[in-house]
């Protein structure tokens, strides 16, 4: 499982892996998945504010 992990540390590993993979090839690639993540705190209602690195990693 690459994205959408419920554990924040695992999500960071996922986003770091994607950043590493993009540097390994100049060929086009596509990842399709339900990442179950948000782009900004404004995209959610209620609950606690999430750390900025979660959003930045997903972007």
PyMOL commands that set and color helices and strands:
alter all, ss='L'
color gray80, all
select helices_A, chain A and resi 8-22+41-43+52-58
alter helices_A, ss='H'
color red, helices_A
deselect
rebuild
show_as cartoon
